[in-house]
Amino acid sequence: MNDTAAPALKEIFNRARLQSIAAETKAVYPPFDEQAFLALAETNLEALGIMQRMRQVATSLHATLPGDYLRNLEILTALAPRINHGFASISLSEYVALYGLEHFDVSMNALKFFTRFGSSEFAIRHFILSDMSRALATMEEWSRDENEHVRRLASEGCRPRLPWSFQIKALIDDPSPVATILENLRSDDALYVRKSVANHLNDITKDHPRWVLDRISTWPKENKHTAWIIRQALRTLVKKGDASALAHLGAHEKANVSVEVFQVTPDALPLGGNVRISASLRSKSEKPQKLVIDYAVHYVKKGGGTSGKIFKWKELSLQPGELCTLSISRAIRDFTTRKHYPGLHLIQLMVNGKALADTAFELSI
């Protein structure tokens, strides 16, 4: 077993990467002062997070390139294919966001180009805030582009709750301006694009579930790509047991099953171990039934209460009298997004949105 920790994400912009960016910039623009760029880009580097480092690359390029925005875009356009790292390339889109708002058409075209090398999803949000109708009209055109990276940007860039970026409050309040973009992409051939559309719709379900449910009710579920998007888009509502969302997945009826086994092993463990959750369900129905099976872990909080988190497990069709047996392993260790505390952790078996059984394990720290 390799105990070596994975490098932090911010190390995408380590000194070797910065030196490479400097060298490649000089290759496309020979007067470029590599040392001046590195002195700026490496300033206070260890204390900066990944997004701060990315932004510092953009500001350092601005300080050491000729200074005219349009001329600098020509240099950065030549640089883009040479960076050869998707996230590192996002610094070019960040440059556009920082210095190009007054050059709307030129900047939007630059973002369209740069997104092929490193997504422009963060940068374009500044243009949406600056002129939403104009930006979304351009993005609607992009949703019909032949390049999948451009089509994905049309959806990802206007997600109301895009991770690692600021929220777009206007689209949280009213998602209708993005409706055409999502319609255009509802059966996209590229999984890269479909994931974005599903995540975008899932964002919207947190504020306007009926808007999403009404829209997808008209979509062709016989199309496998559309069906995949719908299933992923409704995951938050399904976890909550929303009847309408479950109906879209064919699990609109209460599960008619007997739970023959639901257990967790071991029933006591220290932090850092694994638990195995096992379940056996037998159909009591006289006809086939669609089941959406999840499990909820009620994590103990610092103050002694609990907070439930629902995890996807399995979707299946169960025949009359058929027995279904499931098993899954889960690591119980601290993550950046979750800290564990000692105590009894309840686990619930959720079938078609309803809790049918429970078990528990005792965690020691």
N, C-alpha and C positions, 0 to 999 in steps of 0.2 A: 504494500500500500504506500502511495506517495503522500507524505505529509507536508510537502512543500506548498505553501499558500499560493494561490493564483495572484498574479500581479494586479494591483488596483487599477480600475478603469482609467484613472487619470494618467497612468503611465503610457497610455496611447500617445500622449504629448510629453514623452520624456526627452532628455537632451539629444539622444540619437535621432529621434524623429525631427526635432527642431533643426538639427544640423542638416538632415536630409532635405527638409523644406527649403532651408537657406541655399543649399547647393543646387537644387532643382530650379529655384527662382533665378539664381545667377545664370543657369544654363539657358534660360529663355530670355533673360534680360541681363546681359554682361555687365552693365554699370552697377548692378545691385551690390550694396555693401553688406556682405554676409555677417561680418562681425558686429556691425551696428544693429542689425536685426536680432542676432543672438543675444546681445547684451540686453535688449528690451524684452525679447520673448522668454528669456530665462530668469527675469527679475522675480525674486520671491517665489520661485517655481514650486518648491516643496510645500508651501502653505496653501497653494491653490488647488481647487477641485477641478474636475474634468471640464466643466462648462466654462469656468474662469480661465483655464489654460487655453481652451479653444478661442475664447474672445481675445485673450492677450495675443495670440498669434495674429488675429485679424488686425488689431490695433498696431501691432509691431510692423506688419506689412504696410499699413497706411503711412506710418512714420518714416519708412525707409524706401518706399517707391516714389516715383517722380512727383506725385502729389495731386495731379489732375485725375478725378474719378474715372472719367471715360478712358483715359490712357491706361490707368491702372487695371481696368477691367480687361483690356486687351492682353496685358501681361498675365493676369490671373487665369484668363481663358486658356492661354497656352500652358500655364502651370498645371491646371486641373488634372489632365490625364497622367501627369508624372508623379503625383503624390502617392498614388497606388495604395491608399488606405481609406475605406469608406468614411469612417468617423473623422479622421484627420482632415479629410476634404471638406467637412462641414464648415471649417474656418473660412473657406472662400465665400460660402453663402452668408456667413455671419458678417463678412466685410460688406456685402451688399446691403444687409439690414442696417448696419451702422452708418453707412455713408451714401446710400443710394436712394433714399426716400424721395428726393426731389427730382429724380430721373425715373419716373414710374415705368414707362414702357421698356426702356433699356434695361432697367434692373429686373423687371419681371422676366425678360428674355434671358438674362444672365442666370437667374434662379432656375429657369427651365433647363438651361444647359448644365449648370453645376449639379443639379439633382441626379444626373446620370452617374456621377462619381461619388457623391456623398449627399444624402438627402437634404433638400432645402426646407424641410418641414418646419424648422424653428424660425428661420429667417422670414419666411413668407407671412408669418403671423403679424409682423410689424406692418406689412403692406395692407393686410386685411383691416387692421385697426385704423390705418391712415385713410383708406378709401375702400370700404367693404364692398360696395356694389361693383366697383370697377375691378377689384381683385377677384371677386367670385365669378364675374363674367369671364375673365381670362381663364380661371381655373376650370370653368365649365367647358371651355374649348379644350383644355388639357385633358379632361376626362375622356375625350374622344381621340387622343393622340395615339400614334402607333407604338410609342415607346412605353413600356410598362412602368418605368421609373417616373415618367411624367404623369401617367394616369394615377399612380399611387399618390404622388404629391397632391393631386387635385382633391383627394379624399383626406389624406393624413394631415395636410397643412391646415385644414379648417375644422379639424376635430375640436369640439368645444372644450374638452378636458384633456388635451394632449399631455402625456407624461413628460416631465423635464422641461415644461414650458409654462407660460402663463395661460390662464383660462381666457376664452373669448366670451365675455359676459353676454353680449348681444345674441350670440348663437346658443348659449345656454338658455336664455329667455325665450328665444324663438328660432327653432332649427329650420324653418321653412326656406330660408335663402339657399340652403345646400341641397334641397330636395332633388333638383335636376341632376346634380353631380352624382348623387347616390343612385338615382335611377339609371343613369348611363353606365354605371359600374356594377350593377346588380348581378350580372352573370359573366364577369370578366374571366378570361382564360387564365390569367396569371394568379397563382396563389398569393404572391406578394401583394397584389392589389386587393384580392378578396379578404385577406387578413385585415387590411386597413379599413375596408368598408364595414366589416363585421365589428371591429373595434369602435369605429365611428358611431354605428348604430347602438352599440352597447353603451357608449357614453350618453347618448340621447335618452336611452331608457331610464337613466337615473333621474331625469327631470320630466320627461314627456313620454312615458311608456305607451300611452294610447296613440300618440302620433306615430310611433314606430309600428305598433301592432296594426293600425289601420293601413299603413303604407304597405307592409309586407303581405297583407292579406290579398293584395292584388297581384303579387308577384308569382311567376310560374314555378311552382315547387317541383314540377317534373324535370326542370333543368337542374342537373346535379350541382353546378356551381352556385346557383341561387339557393338551393336547399342547404348547401354547406354554410353560406353566409348567414342565412336565417337561423340555423342551429347555433352558430357561434354568437350571433348578435343578441340572442335571447338568454344567454347564459346567466346573467345577473337576475333576470326575472324568474327564470326556472329555479334558481337556487332559493328564491323567496317563495316558491310554490305558487306563482301567479297562474291562475287557471287558464287565462287566455294564451299565455306563452306556452304552457304545456300542451294546449290544444293544437297549436301550430306544429308541435312535434309528434302529434298523434297520441299523446298521453293525457287525454282530456277527461278520463274517468278515474275515479278512486281505484287504487290498486286492490284487486281481490286476490290476496295472497296470504299464506301463513308463513311466519318467520320461524323456521325450524332451528336456525343457529344465528346468533349475532354475538361475537365475542372479540376481545382484544387480548393479545398475548405479547409479552408478559403483562400481568396486571399491576406490576410495580417495577420501576426502573429509574436509574439515575439519568440526569441530563446528558445528552450525547448518544443515547441508545436509540434503538428502533422498536416500534411496535408493529404488529401485524394485525390487521382488522379483517375478520372473516365473517361471511354471511351466507346463509342458505335460505332461499325462498321457494315455496311451492305454490303453483297456481291453483286457486280454488274456483276459477272461472270455467264456464262451459264453452268459451270462445277464446281465441287468441287475444292477448292484451299487450299494449305497448307500455313499457316501464322505463322511467327515467330515475335511475338510482344514484343517490349522492350520500355523503356522510358529513355530519357536522361535528367538529371538535370544539368543545367549550373550554377555552384556555383560561387558566387561573390568572387573574390580574394582580398587580402589586398590592392593591388594597384588600385583596381577598375575594373579590367578586369574580365573575367569569364573563368572557366575551366569546360568542360563538362565531365560528368561521366555517362556511359550507364549502366542500370540495366535490368536484365532479368525479363520478366513479364509472358508471356504465349506462348505456342506453340499449335496450334489447326488446325483442318480442318474445313473450312467453306463451307457449302452447298450453291447452287445457291439461292440468295435472302435472305439467313439466316442473322439474326441480332445477333451480339455478343456483350455482355455487360460485361465490366471488371471494377474492382475497387480495389485499393490497398492503404494502409495507410503507410506513411513514417514519421519517427521521424526526426525532425530538431533540433538536439542538437550536441554539440561538442563531438568528440571522440578523441582518441589518434592519429588517422590517418587523422582527418579532423577538421579544425577550421573554423567556419562560420563567415561571415562578412555581415553587413547590406546592403540592396539593392534589386533590382529586380532580381529574380531568374527565368530564362526561363526554361520551361519544354517542351520537344518535344516528340511526339508520333512516334516511329520508327516501321515500318512494313516491313518485308523482307529487312531490311537494309536501308530503305528510310524514311526520315522524312515526315510525312503526315499532321501533325497539331502541333500547339503549344499553350501553355498557360503560365501563370506566377503567382508567388506570391511575395509579398513584405515582406522581413524579417527585423525586427527591433531587435536591441541588447540592 
